[in-house]
Amino acid sequence: MKTKIEAEKIVNAVKKIDGIEIVVENTEDAKEAINLILRKRDLFDKNDLGKLTDFKVTAFQKYETSAVNYKIIFLLEFLFEEETSLDTKVSMIKGIQEFFEKV
């Protein structure tokens, strides 16, 4: 399952959780930042998070009004244990999306 998150929201989340301001320029930066966020297990259901085996990050640019005005968007693909139910996957993705909406 996949979801997308703006780079700015990732930066804001790390600042909120750890009190540091980071720069997210590429997929490696984004993956490291998401790992910082996910390590705070109290933010997500521990049982659901335990079924997450890994995630992949890809980037693309979203142009708002011109080639100069754009946002970097990261596409997160979550990889779960094989027997993980769809409900668990949806719950995990929903929790992550809700967390980033609040940031």
N, C-alpha and C positions, 0 to 999 in steps of 0.2 A: 504494500500500500504506500501511496505517496501523498505528500502535502507540500505546499510551498510557503516560504517564510521570507520576508524582506530582511536584508542585511541589517538595517537599522533596528529592527525588532530584536535580532540576536544580540546586537551590541547593548541595547537597553536591558535585556534580560540578564546578561552577565554583570552589568553594572549594578542592577538591583540585587542580585544574589550574592556576589562576591565583593562589590564595592570598587571594582576596577573598570576603567574604560579601555576597551580593546578596539583594534581595527580589524575589520573583516574584509579582506580584499579578494580572497579566492576560496576554492572549495576546501583546501586544507585548513585555512583559518576557520571556516564555518564549522567543519567537523570537530575541530578542537573546542570551539566555543559550545557547540551542542553537547559535547561530552562533559564540559564543565557544568552545564545546566542539568543534564540527566543524572549526574553523580549526586545531586541533592534529592535523594530518594523520597524524602518527605513531600515532594511536590507531586509525585505520581503514585498510583497504586503499586505497591511493591510486587504483588503477584503478577500484574500485567507487565511491569518493567522487566521482570525476570525472564519473561518469554521472548523478549527482544534480543536477538542474537547479534545484530549489527545494523548499520544503516549506511547508505551511500548518499553522497552529496554531489549534485551537479548545479551549475550556475547558468543563469541567462539574464539578459538585460530587458527591462520593460521601459519602453520609451513613452513618457507622459505626453509631451507636446512637440518635442523636437529631438534631434540627435544629441543635443547638448543636455537636455533635461531627461535623465533616466534614473532608474533604480535598479540595484542588483538584487535579484531574487534567487534564492536557493531552493532547489527542489530536493526534498528529503525523501528517500525511499527506505522504508523500514522493513527489515528482514526479521521474521519471527521464526520460532521453532515450528517444525512441520505440523504438529498436531494442534497448534493454536487456533482457537475458534474465531470466526469472523467477528463475533460480538466483542471478544477481547481485543482484537486488532482495532476495531472501530473505537472502543473505549479509550485505548491508548492514544490514538491519533486525535480524538476529540479532546482529551486532557491536554495534550501538547498545544493544540490550536487555541484552546481556551486560555492557557497560560500566556501564550504570546499575544493574545488580544488584550489581556489585562496590563501588559507591560507598556 
